[in-house]
Amino acid sequence: DDDANAKLIIGATSSTSDGVLVLESTEKAMVLPIIEDYQAIKNPSPGMIAFYKSPDGDATKHRLITYNGLTWSFWKP
């Protein structure tokens, strides 16, 4: 039987934040998977998120990418 209130907390023993996965830290950040070829991801899932690193190393082309179930969206920092 699944607990509807279950959540995984990383970085603390408890949290008042509501969510299935809660990351708590005052001095660290989440690091996303870094990929150079998002098309190589077989069967991406809706909600997938990654950091796209331009294969040519040009930092102005790096993007945060998300998949909505149909297409990838590219977010420029």
Disulfide bonds with the S-S distance in Angstrom:
none
